[in-house]
Amino acid sequence: MGGAVSVGTAIGTRQFKLRRHRPIELITHKDTILHDVPLLCANTFVIPCLGFVPAGNPVEAVDEHIGTMRMSIAAFSKPAPRADQLFAVKAKGESMIGAGIFDGDWLVVKLDAEPPKESIVVARLEGDVTVKRLVKDKTDGWFLKPENPAFRPLYAKDQPFEIVGQVLALQRSLT
């Protein structure tokens, strides 16, 4: 197969000619169309990469389609998510280092407005986005908890937020 790349390699927007390919249109909430994305073979997802998300203080949401990555379905717990539920963002910052998320990691996110508590999530706060752990406290209610003591939690009672999705996996370059 000419032009094929190994699983886990981030690839650009260049078209690859592959023998088996089913187009799948991805639509996120807020009616943002991501692009047609193929499911390669029967065991690999092609996931759209949409810019970066701060693992630090929330900053303005970046909504840009910068390429795709391939990931094996085996990388996900069963039942595996559907291809149209996935997108990837690049972590930027150090607020989640205690959870093993480092600056430059690609986070694979499943669109999910109601993930389980204690999940690592991408959240929107008045147009800004961030990645944190979703926690519920009996006293203070829901909040976004950083996994680095140098950063403060973000409480919904003080700063309302919306969950975009749950982080399911990450990919890291070792170079």
C-alpha positions as semicolon CSV with decimal commas, in nm:
position;residue;x (nm);y (nm);z (nm)
1;M;0,000;0,000;0,000
2;G;0,178;0,311;-0,115
3;G;0,162;0,605;0,122
4;A;0,046;0,406;0,425
5;V;0,179;0,509;0,763
6;S;0,215;0,299;1,075
7;V;-0,051;0,309;1,347
8;G;0,006;0,599;1,586
9;T;0,186;0,823;1,339
10;A;0,032;1,167;1,303
11;I;-0,026;1,243;0,936
12;G;-0,113;1,561;0,750
13;T;-0,411;1,633;0,531
14;R;-0,251;1,463;0,227
15;Q;-0,476;1,201;0,070
16;F;-0,366;0,839;0,101
17;K;-0,486;0,578;-0,144
18;L;-0,596;0,277;0,056
19;R;-0,778;-0,026;-0,074
20;R;-1,050;-0,044;0,192
21;H;-1,206;0,278;0,299
22;R;-1,552;0,376;0,418
23;P;-1,617;0,750;0,450
24;I;-1,774;0,855;0,779
25;E;-1,889;1,212;0,835
26;L;-1,807;1,338;1,181
27;I;-2,033;1,596;1,340
28;T;-1,953;1,736;1,682
29;H;-2,208;1,906;1,901
30;K;-2,266;2,270;1,813
31;D;-2,305;2,141;1,452
32;T;-1,936;2,169;1,370
33;I;-1,858;1,941;1,078
34;L;-1,510;1,797;1,110
35;H;-1,465;1,632;0,767
36;D;-1,513;1,294;0,606
37;V;-1,296;1,047;0,793
38;P;-1,241;0,687;0,681
39;L;-1,241;0,381;0,903
40;L;-0,933;0,200;0,774
41;C;-0,951;-0,176;0,754
42;A;-1,175;-0,301;1,031
43;N;-0,949;-0,222;1,324
44;T;-0,807;0,128;1,281
45;F;-0,965;0,470;1,329
46;V;-0,853;0,782;1,147
47;I;-0,905;1,059;1,401
48;P;-0,920;1,431;1,311
49;C;-0,667;1,650;1,495
50;L;-0,822;1,983;1,596
51;G;-0,545;2,200;1,737
52;F;-0,454;2,228;2,104
53;V;-0,619;2,232;2,446
54;P;-0,451;2,390;2,748
55;A;-0,342;2,164;3,032
56;G;-0,298;2,477;3,239
57;N;-0,513;2,786;3,261
58;P;-0,810;2,795;3,022
59;V;-0,752;2,986;2,699
60;E;-0,965;3,067;2,396
61;A;-1,083;2,759;2,212
62;V;-0,883;2,674;1,902
63;D;-1,099;2,510;1,635
64;E;-0,872;2,426;1,346
65;H;-0,845;2,099;1,158
66;I;-0,470;2,038;1,132
67;G;-0,457;1,677;1,015
68;T;-0,542;1,326;1,124
69;M;-0,390;1,042;1,324
70;R;-0,447;0,669;1,305
71;M;-0,518;0,460;1,612
72;S;-0,600;0,094;1,656
73;I;-0,941;0,009;1,796
74;A;-0,753;-0,223;2,035
75;A;-0,624;0,089;2,216
76;F;-0,975;0,150;2,356
77;S;-1,170;-0,032;2,626
78;K;-1,462;-0,239;2,503
79;P;-1,705;-0,145;2,375
80;A;-1,491;0,071;2,149
81;P;-1,629;0,417;2,067
82;R;-1,772;0,492;1,726
83;A;-1,543;0,672;1,481
84;D;-1,782;0,966;1,461
85;Q;-1,741;1,031;1,835
86;L;-1,363;1,085;1,829
87;F;-1,129;1,379;1,778
88;A;-0,778;1,461;1,897
89;V;-0,628;1,774;2,051
90;K;-0,272;1,850;2,153
91;A;-0,213;1,917;2,524
92;K;-0,034;2,241;2,602
93;G;0,079;2,309;2,958
94;E;0,157;2,128;3,281
95;S;-0,162;2,114;3,490
96;M;-0,218;1,743;3,420
97;I;0,133;1,601;3,468
98;G;0,017;1,402;3,773
99;A;-0,221;1,212;3,542
100;G;0,060;1,143;3,295
101;I;-0,048;1,409;3,043
102;F;0,248;1,619;2,930
103;D;0,292;1,923;2,708
104;G;0,277;1,805;2,345
105;D;0,076;1,484;2,403
106;W;-0,210;1,415;2,163
107;L;-0,531;1,349;2,358
108;V;-0,796;1,133;2,193
109;V;-1,135;1,262;2,308
110;K;-1,479;1,103;2,282
111;L;-1,764;1,353;2,249
112;D;-1,961;1,300;2,568
113;A;-2,149;1,568;2,759
114;E;-2,194;1,341;3,063
115;P;-1,879;1,135;3,127
116;P;-1,836;0,946;3,455
117;K;-1,706;1,149;3,749
118;E;-1,330;1,126;3,801
119;S;-1,287;1,116;3,420
120;I;-1,033;1,338;3,250
121;V;-1,232;1,574;3,031
122;V;-1,204;1,859;2,786
123;A;-1,429;2,139;2,914
124;R;-1,543;2,474;2,778
125;L;-1,563;2,776;3,010
126;E;-1,722;3,082;2,845
127;G;-1,545;3,022;2,513
128;D;-1,220;2,900;2,668
129;V;-1,118;2,534;2,685
130;T;-0,910;2,326;2,924
131;V;-0,834;1,964;3,012
132;K;-0,886;1,858;3,375
133;R;-1,030;1,580;3,592
134;L;-1,407;1,605;3,651
135;V;-1,478;1,572;4,024
136;K;-1,785;1,610;4,245
137;D;-1,744;1,720;4,605
138;K;-2,026;1,694;4,863
139;T;-1,960;2,050;4,981
140;D;-1,862;2,241;4,668
141;G;-2,032;2,038;4,394
142;W;-1,877;1,978;4,050
143;F;-1,531;2,108;3,971
144;L;-1,240;2,062;3,731
145;K;-0,935;1,938;3,917
146;P;-0,582;1,989;3,783
147;E;-0,334;1,708;3,848
148;N;-0,057;1,948;3,949
149;P;-0,063;2,131;4,286
150;A;0,069;2,449;4,119
151;F;-0,278;2,498;3,960
152;R;-0,614;2,577;4,122
153;P;-0,937;2,380;4,075
154;L;-1,217;2,544;3,873
155;Y;-1,551;2,521;4,057
156;A;-1,874;2,520;3,855
157;K;-2,045;2,735;4,122
158;D;-1,785;3,011;4,055
159;Q;-1,722;2,957;3,686
160;P;-1,981;2,745;3,500
161;F;-1,840;2,501;3,246
162;E;-1,962;2,265;2,977
163;I;-1,811;1,921;2,917
164;V;-1,704;1,870;2,556
165;G;-1,581;1,514;2,593
166;Q;-1,390;1,251;2,783
167;V;-1,020;1,184;2,720
168;L;-0,990;0,814;2,635
169;A;-0,630;0,780;2,520
170;L;-0,314;0,971;2,441
171;Q;-0,025;0,945;2,198
172;R;0,318;1,082;2,275
173;S;0,621;1,135;2,057
174;L;0,946;1,027;2,217
175;T;1,157;1,264;2,010
